[in-house]
Every structure is written in C-alpha cells, then in structure tokens.
Amino acid sequence: MMAKRLLSVLLALVITIILVGFFLPREVLVQRSITIDTSQETAFGVLNDLAYFNAWSPWFARRPDASYRLEGPPQGPGAALVWTDGLGAGEGGDEPSGGEAGRLRISSNRPPERVDLRMELGETESEQVLQIEPAETGVEVSWGMRMRFDTFDLTGRYIGLMLPSLVGGDLNRGLEQLKAFLEQSPGALPPRPEGVEPSDFPGAGTRQP
C-alpha cells in the first residue's frame, strides 16, 4: 500500500514537472552592459575582429590546453574563431589531437554599432549580440546571449531558468576585461594579434603553460 502511494506521488510529480516545462519560455536572453572610455569606432574595430576575442574573453583562461585558429575573412560576417581541446599530441607530436570543442562566428554586423555572433558548443548553440552606443564618457557596450529551445526540449527550458546565474557573471567579467583592454590604448585601436596561440594574447604570460 505504501509503495503504491509513493509511486502515485512520484507519477504526479513527474507529470507536474512535464506540464510546467511546457509553460516555461522557449527563448531566454541574458544581457549585461558597461561604459568604456573609448570611441565607438575603436570598440567596433575590436569586437568585429575575432583575433582580439581571447584578449578579453571570460572563458579563455579556463581552457589552458586549447588550441585556437581563425577561419574565414579577417573581420566581419563569416569570420570565425575555432578552438579544439588539447588532449595530447598528434602523430607527429606537434599538433593537439583533441577534436573541435567550439566555434564562434560573426553572422552579421552594422558598423560601428553592432556585431551579431553565433556560438556553437557541441550540440548547443547560442546567439550573441554586442551593441555599442555613445555614452557621456565614451561608449556603452552591451553583451547579450540568447538561447532558443525546441517545443519538446523541456530540459533546455528548465536550464533556461538558470541561464542568468550561469552566464551573467561571465558576461560581466568579459565586459570588464574588454574595458581594461580598450582603455590601455586610449584613442587608438590596439595592435591586432598576428595569431591565435595563447602566447599572442595580452595576459597570457600569467597563465599556466
């Protein structure tokens, strides 16, 4: 009798979770912003060129063994930054053998005020937008991340509820690092890194080899 009652409670709980899941949003947007003492053109020049991304990315330091490469045009729509997990050396001992872990691609832009991106992490995709607007002291840069979930992706919808707490801190940290990076070169576009190896990016010397 007790087992049957427990089973009924569990069944009712599962049905409730499923029903609630269908009422959760299918689209979630997380956005943060910061004021930076620089020009709109300079900020756009950095954000529209993925060679600069690891100089301010909040995720770069978390992947000390990853390998990065640029694909497509140097800047603007079609430009992509691809990273692979460094899981050891390949056959010749020179190249990392890890597979592709992620891809960030510029999907569109509107100079000098907006850059739209798409990030792919395995089977997970997110749309991101970097908005640059004039402010009293420089520009206000907003970084937004949007995720969409299929009708029957109830797990994704529940994850969407936690998305602000999962990525909000990263967006804030990335914007703070972008501010520090841009304000190191007041009135000028920082030199463009020539490669995508970790040693080519500012601050890389403080990371573990």
C-alpha positions in Angstrom: 0.0 0.0 0.0 2.8 2.4 0.9 4.7 1.5 -2.3 1.6 2.2 -4.4 1.1 5.6 -2.7 4.7 6.5 -3.2 4.5 5.6 -6.8 1.4 7.7 -7.2 3.2 10.7 -5.7 6.2 10.3 -7.9 4.0 9.9 -11.0 2.1 13.1 -10.1 5.4 14.9 -9.6 6.7 13.8 -13.0 3.5 14.9 -14.7 3.7 18.3 -12.9 7.3 18.8 -14.0 6.4 18.0 -17.6 3.3 20.2 -17.6 5.2 23.1 -16.0 8.0 22.7 -18.5 5.6 23.3 -21.4 4.8 26.7 -19.9 8.4 27.8 -19.5 9.9 30.3 -22.1 11.3 28.8 -25.3 13.6 31.8 -25.6 15.9 33.3 -22.9 18.0 36.4 -23.2 20.7 37.4 -20.7 22.3 40.8 -21.2 24.9 42.9 -19.4 26.5 46.3 -20.2 29.4 48.5 -19.2 30.7 52.0 -20.0 34.1 52.2 -21.7 36.2 55.3 -22.2 36.9 54.8 -25.9 35.3 55.7 -29.3 32.5 53.8 -31.0 34.8 53.1 -34.0 37.6 51.6 -31.8 35.2 49.4 -29.8 33.6 48.2 -33.0 37.1 47.5 -34.6 38.0 45.2 -31.7 34.6 43.4 -31.4 34.3 42.9 -35.2 37.7 41.1 -35.3 37.8 37.7 -33.6 41.6 37.9 -33.4 41.0 40.1 -30.4 38.4 37.9 -28.7 40.7 36.0 -26.4 42.2 39.2 -25.2 39.0 39.9 -23.3 37.1 36.7 -23.3 35.9 35.5 -19.9 36.4 31.8 -21.0 40.0 31.9 -22.4 41.7 31.3 -19.1 39.5 28.2 -18.4 41.0 26.3 -21.4 44.7 26.5 -20.9 45.4 23.5 -23.2 43.1 24.5 -26.0 44.3 25.4 -29.5 42.8 28.3 -31.4 42.6 29.1 -35.1 40.9 31.8 -37.2 38.8 30.9 -40.2 37.2 32.9 -43.0 37.7 36.6 -43.6 39.8 38.7 -41.3 36.9 40.7 -39.9 33.1 40.9 -40.2 30.5 38.4 -41.3 31.9 34.9 -41.9 34.9 35.4 -39.7 35.2 32.6 -37.2 37.3 31.6 -34.2 37.6 27.8 -33.7 39.1 26.1 -30.6 40.0 22.5 -30.0 40.6 20.6 -26.8 44.3 20.0 -26.2 44.1 16.3 -25.3 47.7 15.4 -26.1 50.0 15.4 -29.1 49.1 14.1 -32.5 51.1 11.6 -34.6 54.0 13.9 -35.1 53.9 15.2 -31.5 53.4 18.8 -32.7 49.7 19.2 -33.1 47.0 18.7 -30.4 44.8 15.7 -31.0 41.6 17.0 -29.5 38.5 17.5 -31.6 36.8 20.7 -32.3 35.3 22.0 -29.0 33.6 25.2 -30.1 33.2 27.8 -32.8 32.3 31.5 -32.6 31.3 33.1 -35.9 30.3 36.6 -36.8 26.9 36.3 -38.5 26.2 39.9 -39.3 27.2 43.5 -38.3 26.1 47.1 -38.5 29.2 49.4 -38.3 30.0 50.9 -36.0 27.3 50.0 -33.5 26.5 46.2 -33.6 28.1 42.8 -34.1 26.0 39.6 -34.1 27.6 36.3 -33.4 26.7 32.6 -33.2 28.5 30.3 -30.7 28.5 26.5 -31.1 29.5 24.3 -28.2 28.8 20.7 -29.3 25.1 20.5 -29.9 24.4 23.7 -28.0 24.0 26.9 -29.9 23.5 30.5 -28.7 23.1 33.8 -30.5 25.0 36.7 -29.1 24.9 40.4 -29.8 27.4 43.1 -29.0 25.8 46.6 -29.1 27.9 49.8 -29.0 26.1 53.0 -28.2 27.5 56.5 -27.5 27.7 57.5 -23.8 28.6 60.6 -21.8 32.1 59.2 -21.2 32.9 57.1 -24.2 30.5 54.2 -25.2 28.2 51.8 -23.5 28.8 48.2 -24.7 26.1 45.6 -24.1 26.7 41.9 -24.5 23.6 39.7 -24.8 23.3 36.0 -25.1 20.1 34.4 -26.4 19.2 30.7 -26.4 16.2 29.1 -28.1 14.7 25.7 -27.2 12.6 23.3 -29.2 9.0 22.7 -28.2 9.7 19.4 -26.5 13.1 20.4 -25.1 11.9 20.6 -21.6 15.3 20.0 -20.1 16.6 23.0 -22.1 13.7 25.2 -20.8 14.5 24.4 -17.2 18.1 25.2 -17.9 16.9 28.5 -19.4 15.6 29.4 -15.9 19.2 29.2 -14.6 20.9 30.8 -17.6 21.1 34.3 -16.0 23.0 32.9 -13.0 25.1 30.5 -15.2 26.3 33.1 -17.7 25.6 36.5 -16.3 28.8 36.6 -14.3 30.8 35.6 -17.3 29.3 38.4 -19.4 30.1 40.9 -16.7 33.7 39.6 -16.4 34.2 39.7 -20.2 33.0 43.3 -20.4 35.2 44.3 -17.5 38.2 42.7 -19.3 37.2 44.4 -22.6 37.1 47.8 -20.7 40.6 47.2 -19.3 41.9 46.1 -22.7 40.5 49.0 -24.7 41.4 51.7 -22.1 45.1 50.6 -22.3 45.2 52.2 -25.7 43.3 55.4 -25.4 42.2 56.9 -28.7 43.8 54.1 -30.8 43.0 50.6 -31.9 45.1 48.1 -30.1 47.6 46.2 -32.3 45.9 43.2 -33.9 47.3 39.9 -32.7 49.0 38.0 -35.6 48.0 34.6 -34.4 45.7 32.7 -32.1 48.2 30.9 -30.0 47.8 31.7 -26.2 51.1 33.4 -26.1 50.0 36.0 -28.6 47.3 37.4 -26.3 47.7 40.0 -23.6 47.8 38.5 -20.1 48.7 35.0 -21.4 52.0 35.2 -19.6 50.2 34.9 -16.3 48.6 31.5 -17.2 50.0 28.1 -16.6 51.9 26.6 -19.5 
